[in-house]
């Protein structure tokens, strides 16, 4: 698998300002978990979905980013980011 996934010590999250009804308000979380094959498989599945611009399997299948211009791509990730997604 190359580089070892080293999770963050605690979950991080960000909440977008939802006070403006003209735009979306979103919650983003970055889960932290111990390394095991089950979590590594989930990370790889998230990496595959990322490449497609698709929603992760534990989110509603909305796939908003699939057709977005300017969305993050593999080339936007550094080596640790690619490793954490099994890419």
N, C-alpha and C positions, 0 to 999 in steps of 0.2 A: 504494500500500500504506500510505500514511500515514507513521507513525513508522518510522525505520530500526532494524532489529534490531541491537543491539550486544552480541555475545556476551561472556561473562565470560572473563577471561584463562586460566582453567584449569578443569578439571572439578571440580565439587563433589559430594560424596556424603554420605549419612548412613546409618548402620546402627542399626536398632532393637535394643534388648536382647533377645536370644534365649534368655536363661537361664530364663525362665518358660514351661514347657510348656503353660500354660493359655491363652496368647495367641500371636498371630502375631509372628514376627520378620521384618522387611522391610529391604531395601536400596533406597534411593532415590538416583538419580543425576541430575544436571542437566548434560547435555553442553554443551560449548562448541565452536563451530565457526565457520569463516569464512562470511561472507555470500556466497551464490551462489544461483541460482534453485533448484537441487536441494535445498539446505538450507532455503530459504524454503518450498518445496512440502512438505517433510517437517514443518516447523513448523506450517503451515496444516492438514495432515492430523492432527497431534497436537491442534491446537485443536478440530477437528471431533470427535475422539474424546473430548476433555475435556468438551465440551458434552453428550455422550451418557453420560458416566461410563464410557466404554469403555476398554479397554486400547489403548495405542499399537500400531501395526502391527508393531513389532519386538519385542513382548512376546507371551507366550502369551495367547490370546484368552480371558481369564477374566472380564473385565467386572464385577468384584466391586462396584464403586461405582455401577453403573447404578441399582440399587434402594435404595441407602443413603440414609437420612434424614440431613440435615445435611452432606452432602458439599459440597465447594467448587463454587461456581457462577460464572458469568460476572461477576455483581455483586460477587464477592469479589476479583476481579483489578483491579489498578490499571492505568493507561494503558500503562506499559511491559510489564506482564504480558500484557495483551491483544495488544499489538503483537508480542511475541515468539511468540505463538501464532497470529498472522495473523488475529486476531479484531477 
